């Protein structure tokens, strides 16, 4: 199932460093939903992702990080991170 959570279109310099990508087979995941970032362990999934992955024909959810919802914030330089932090949010 981890194979469904990958995105080979993402440039290597944007990929997450907060967990072991090799162990998690290049899946794009939310580290705060991981039981372990250094060994293969259960991960928490939203209802949409869980339903998609457990469907009769498993597929990638439209809402998954791997489906171009991952923005690589952890890999941004400090001025860019500060700009994001200082930006107002639309509500």
Long-range contacts (C-beta under 8 A, 24 or more apart in sequence): 1-53, 1-58, 2-26, 2-27, 3-27, 4-52, 4-53, 4-58, 4-59, 4-60, 4-66, 5-29, 5-49, 5-53, 5-60, 5-64, 5-65, 5-66, 6-66, 7-66, 7-67, 7-68, 7-70, 9-68, 10-70, 10-72, 13-75, 14-72, 14-75, 15-72, 15-75, 16-70, 16-72, 16-74, 16-75, 17-74, 17-75, 18-74, 27-66, 28-64, 28-65, 28-66, 28-70, 29-65, 30-65
